[in-house]
């Protein structure tokens, strides 16, 4: 069976994924092709075209189009809860009761138009509830065979914000859902805006800021409470709509004027300063504490029974929370879908339909599911680029790349298939030698143009991971932080965060042989089997997809070296 998943109903992070006979063939975000961060209000036309091409599938061969946005009936508690909690905005409340599927109908019609534009005219259209798609992207692709706890926490889908359930024998069972506006993700997103960052992008920055603050200095528990059974967000402060929103320069935010009266003016600028670092620390601690209580309450018995838990939804990308989940009593392994945000629901919807129709779904082996380009295509891009690049064909990209890193240079590294999800995992990366003092600041100041206090991540060889991270827990996708062993901290200072942790990627030869070889070469030259890794893009831009994108980015910053497959591009007066 050929199943094409298409996401984008929530107005951001649209994507496409294709499965053939239960196996993932390709998946990619639309933003990478159209060069528009988060592809807001766009459906995944180019991403779907890529997936069909990569799979060698004609549009008329697609059996099912799976769409991660379902029709929620009036009999569901979701619409009634939304109406009750939004009493202060009667237009929203009444719309939920009397026209609650308006957004479903609108999105279904857009998806049907996209199918028409793609030439898909024989496939069955199957809607999947948003949080079931998240749940499937985690459970069905985890490879877990035992009974598995499933957690989904994000801003919101149709109405649901939080999902607890379990998977057993290939079937997903709901235990509990919570509905908008009662959303941990929504609460955290509102404080992200208050701290001066943009929702969807800034949550990672809040998490990175938190270790610089004292979580006990300010008590933010008024924002949200969990009484052991019910989750309730304080909508006098956060996750609000309509007239309750704080407005500044014509823009409305997801927090209220009362929050500003309580905590002070909204933060501005890029520096980490008092009291905002303490607010970040406090909201991070609040998120962690409540999430852990809810997980233990609703699926703790399953965790203690089998030790298996999987997770998706935007909050699943909160790596500090994930570190604490791993530390919960009874947890043997946590699988976090690497594309846990809404982009991953295209993959989740496809896997859910496959499982529901009796197909055995193969576990996710890696996140390298996007386009790749040959050396000849990279050369052709150099030959036509208006900057007239100086480039050389090289015999051993891993060796040359390691030599450049060992000399203290940042390196743009473009190899193989593009990653699916927000993390660069060694195919679309900017790299540095983490034992060279100052390389992180150099990448921040000259290339990424991002806040100087944000941490960089290490990619490491699998054979040193246990010693460095002090755990045998799998970590292929940069979805967890770990405490770095004391004897490693002075060896790799550029990738150890303020709190002594690192958001690590453990690299295996089987999944990325060229990246593995590069790190091995760096170890031979510098004695450190670790590389600093950040995404190949500039601030505010999507991750690079094509050779032309890479060259445009290269000539728009102060990078001196770019390796695309077997092509080295240098800037004068740099030498090859």
RACOR-V800109 format. One record per helix or strand of 2 or more residues. SS is the DSSP state (@ for helix, = for strand). FROM is the first residue (numbers start at 1). TO is the last residue. If there is no record, write none. Layout:
((SS/FROM/TO) (SS/FROM/TO))
This chain:
((=/2/7) (=/15/20) (=/23/29) (@/30/34) (@/37/39) (@/45/55) (@/59/61) (=/64/67) (@/77/85) (@/90/98) (@/102/118) (=/124/127) (@/130/139) (=/148/153) (=/160/168) (=/171/179) (@/184/194) (@/203/210) (@/221/223) (=/224/226) (=/231/233) (@/242/244) (=/247/248) (=/251/252) (@/257/263) (@/276/306) (=/308/312) (@/314/317) (@/319/326) (=/333/336) (@/344/356) (@/375/384) (=/390/393) (@/397/406) (=/411/414) (=/428/432) (@/439/448) (=/457/461) (@/462/469) (=/481/483) (@/486/489) (@/493/495) (=/501/503) (=/505/507) (@/513/526) (=/530/535) (@/547/554) (=/561/564) (=/567/570))
